[in-house]
Amino acid sequence: MARVRQEMSAPRQPILVDTSLWVRYLQPAGWEELKEGLAWLLDQGSLLTCWVVKAELLVGARNAGAFDRLLESLQALDEVALTPEVWEGAARLGHKLRLKGFSVPLPDLLIAQAAAAAHAELWHADAHFDRIVEVSRLKARSFLERPNPGRS
């Protein structure tokens, strides 16, 4: 648990949070330390988003009211624009991965490229981003391994 606090205590650059972590943040029960850390970073103004992440989260809203509340919350975050350069970079990244035998979904390629374009670190819990890091200059922090609840 101390790992999450340490990771979140002093962001050196903006952080783009992937859908995989936001889902954990939004769940009523879950990884409390992650929730506390992301809430703190929200207060610090250190977090970015992009429309791919927003759309993935909004699609999962339970009803129209939840959709509207979530959209309003997400609009408070600074947004990385999905420019033609970001789209082209995502396509090139996907092509590079495909040549190495890996297939990564387009939304993940766009999220990774948006983070790179914003010189942001991407925080995630999705193995696709680990593959992307192997072939790009993307700075990412994986939270795939949740700490054992009985350990600190």
Secondary structure, DSSP 8 states (H G I E B T S, - for coil): -HHHHHHHHS-SS-EEE-HHHHHHHHSSSS-HHHHHHHHHHHHHT-EEE-HHHHHHHHHT-SSHHHHHHHHHHHTTSEE----HHHHHHHHHHHHHHHHTT----HHHHHHHHHHHHTT-EEEES-HHHHHHHHHS---EEE--S---TT--
